[in-house]
Amino acid sequence: MDIAYIPSPSTGVIHLGPIPLRGYAFCIIIGVFVAVWLGNKRWIARGGKPGTVADIAVWAVPFGLVGGRLYHVITDYQLYFGEGRNWVDAFKIWEGGLGIWGAIALGAVGAWIGCRLRGIPLPAWADALAPGIALAQACGRWGNWFNQELYGRATDLPWAVEISAGPNRDAGTYHPTFLYESLWCIGVAVLVIWADRRFKLGHGRAFALYVAAYCVGRGWIEYMRVDEAHHILGVRLNVWTSIVVFVLAVIYFVLSAKLRPGREEVVEPDASGGEGGKGGKDGKDGKAAVEAKAKAKAEGRTEDKAAVEAADAGPKDSAPALAQGAVKADLRKPAVDAEAPEADKS
């Protein structure tokens, strides 16, 4: 009996003349654009300048790609080294294989460099980008669908994904773990956005929440997968990684909340606008100008006070008051040019 299922693409690459367009790379690129777009909106709302997120992403993305590939190759070295394997395949990133743990770790190094160059705090930038990273992962997981990889155990559920026969895989219908993780990442993004608005998370806590929430989902999804992987005490390596990273993220969240409560007042030097007008030198300069103007007005009112009092004085003391006001008014007048009388005489 035929069952419903999600069909897989017959090929993961489309050739536009001599140029190959690979579905895996296309999904990664879409994810990067989504992360930068959302991160930029959140950064501006925090008081940062437009374009800063993209500028730092120029550092973070290449580092992240290298880190993700290194993690995959190191943890699955048997796929590229040894008898019957070609080590050159380790560089074929378009065939799939990016470890999120390595991507985040080394991507953070690139982001740190970019933040140092711009003089902004890395935790604040990470908080702005956190939900965007989760959405980028949601997009990137569909690249596994194009490559027919990272599926779960065999199943006849209506949403099972059809996998065709190929190297190291048998034809059949399996749990679409790529879809499960994509949906989970969307949920993580929504959670971080809601929590950040509700509790005003700062100093890296929004990013820590993203990491912890992602690890919870990755743990049970990883447990369903059937692709080749290393095991420790009968548990897949990535499950252990999820547990360790989850604990570290929770510890950071708790300690940060105690040591540095609240949210950063200033996230980027020389930035104008933003949340509540905070976070910029221009904003401070504008405030100083307003205060100076108010002070000048106050001084002007003080100088004219004597004349006003003289005008309001009663009959008894009107003459002295008027005289005193006139004297003060004369003192405020500029000195008369000494040569003016000579001109009048001529």
PyMOL commands that set and color helices and strands:
alter all, ss='L'
color gray80, all
select helices_A, chain A and resi 23-45+52-75+77-79+87-91+93-95+100-118+122-140+142-147+177-199+205-224+237-259+275-277+281-303+305-312+318-332+340-345
alter helices_A, ss='H'
color red, helices_A
select strands_A, chain A and resi 13-16+19-22+161-163+172-174+231-232+235-236
alter strands_A, ss='S'
color yellow, strands_A
deselect
rebuild
show_as cartoon
